[in-house]
């Protein structure tokens, strides 16, 4: 993908629908690397990325998968993107990854490929831009899609989601990334391993 084209496309989409896009520019490489450095790669056989957009994080994810260093050979990658233009570009750029439209279909997509759960879910979705109903539906779907002990790693532009995330996950750390427009917070979360936490 072309970096300049990606920025222009992202800006166009933001101007049309700022609540769903959440930012005027794609995530920086510093943000992408900071997120991906938190993944337990050796135990991740199935990973999902929500709100893949122009592929700012996806590109670095693809590099890690291609290198196969500390990454399971059978790893499956699922990309979720609402915007049709961006989704089609992702499918063309990453033909070995599964590309789908709706993050509310996390479990449907996994089962379609004979998988039971995700080991890790990455997210760039602007949760606090969504209605409370949609936000709750997304959080519930993410929670139910992860295996016990699975990771949820999400970036946001504020700490507004801290209380909401703590209802579903153990927040292991919150990282601040200044080298991004705008600066972002990364929530590194884990689904509790005990069965009595099932919602």
N, C-alpha and C positions, 0 to 999 in steps of 0.2 A: 504494500500500500504506500501511496505517496503522502509524505508528512504534510506538505502544504495543502494538498487536496483534502486530507483528513481534517485539518483545522478549519478550512472553509466550510466543509460539509457539516461539521459539528456546530459551527456558529449559525449556519442556516437553520439547522434543526432546533437549536436553542431559541432562536428568534420566533419560530413557529410554535414551539411547545416547551417553554422554559421550565414548567413544573416537572415534566418527565425527564428532561435532559439534565437539568441541575447545575450546569456549568457552561461557560462560553467557550471552553477549550478542552481538548482531551487531557487525560491524566498524564503527568510527567513520567519520565523513565525512573526518576528517583522514587516516586510513589509506587510505581509498579514493582520495582525491585525490593522496596521495603516490605510490601505485602507478601511477595513470593518468598522472601527470605524466612518467613514465619511458617511456611508449609512443612509438615512432617512428610517429606517426599517418600521416604522408604516404606511408609505404611499407607501411601495414597495410591489406590488402584482406580479410583473413580473421583473425578473432580468436576465441579460445575462453576461456571462464571456467569453471574447475573448482570445484565446491563453492559454487555461487551462493547457496544458502541462502535467506534472505528478501529477497535483492536489495540488500543494503547497498552493494555495489560496483557491481552492475548498474545501479542508478538513476543513478549518476554517469556510467557508461559510456553509457547511453541518452541522457543530456543532451548528451554530446560528439558522438554520432552524429547527433542531431537538429539540432545547430547547423551541422553540415557544414563547420566551419572547419578547414582543413588535414586533412580526412578524405576519403579516396576515396569517390566517389559509389556505387561498387559494393560497399562493404564488407559482408561477411557476419559475423554474430555468432552464436556457438553457446554456449549455456548448458548446463552439466552439473550435475545435482543428483540424488543418490540418493533422498532422501526424497520420497515421492509427493505429500504435501500441499504441501510447498514447491515441488515441480516444477510442480504444477498452478497454483499461485498465480503463479509466474513466467510460465507460458504465457499466462495471462489478462492479466497486467500488461504483457507485452512481446510482443504478437502478431507483430511483425516479426522477432523473433529466433527462431532454431531452439533448441528445448529438448529435451534428451535425458537419459537416466538415468545412463549409465555412462561415466566418464572413460576407461575402457579401450577405448571405441569411438570415440575421437577420429578415427582415420583412416577408419573405416567411415562416420561421419556426414559427414565432408568429401567422401568419394567419392560418397556418396548425392546430394550437391548439386553434383557435377561439379567438385570442387576437389581440387587435388593436395596442398596443404600449408597449414599455418597460418603466418601471419607473426608472430603473437604469441599466447602462452597465458598467462593470468592464473590464479593459484591461491590459494585459501584453505583447501586441504585440510590437515588436521593429519597430515602424513606420518609423524611418529614415533609416532603412536598406532596405526598400522597394523602388521600383521605384516611381517617382512622380505620375504617372498615378494610380498605385495601391493604393498609400497613399491617393490620392484624392477620389478614389472610396470608400475606407473604411470610410473615414471621412464623406462623404456624406451619406453613408448607416447608419452609427451610428446616425448622426443627424436626419435623416428622421425616424429612428426607435424609437426614444425617444418621449414621450409625452411632451408637453410644460411644463417647470418646472422640467423635468426629469434630473437625474444626469448622468454624465459621469466621471468616476474615473479611471485614468490610471497612471501606473508607467512607467518611462523612465529612462535612465541612463545619461541624460543630459537635458539642457534647450532648445534644438534645436526645440522642438515642440511648444514652447510657442506662437510664432507668428501665427503658423498654427491653433492651437486650439482657439486662440482669434478671428479668423475669423468665427468660428462656435458657440462658447459658451462664456458664462461669466465664467472667471476663478476666482473662489471664493478664492482659496488659493493654494499655492504650498508648500508641506511638503518635507523635506529632511530626508531620513532614512539612517543613517550611518551603522547600523547593518544589512548589506546585502552585498553580493558579486556579482557585484560591488555595491557600494552605489547608492541609487536610489532617484529620485524625484517623488513625487506623485502629479499629477494635479487633483484638485477637481473642476470639472466644472459643469455648469448647463445650460440646454437649455432655452433660453429666453421664457417667457410665452406669449409674444405678437405675434399675428398671422402675423404681417408684417415682421417677420424675416424668414418666410418660404422661403427656397432657391428654 
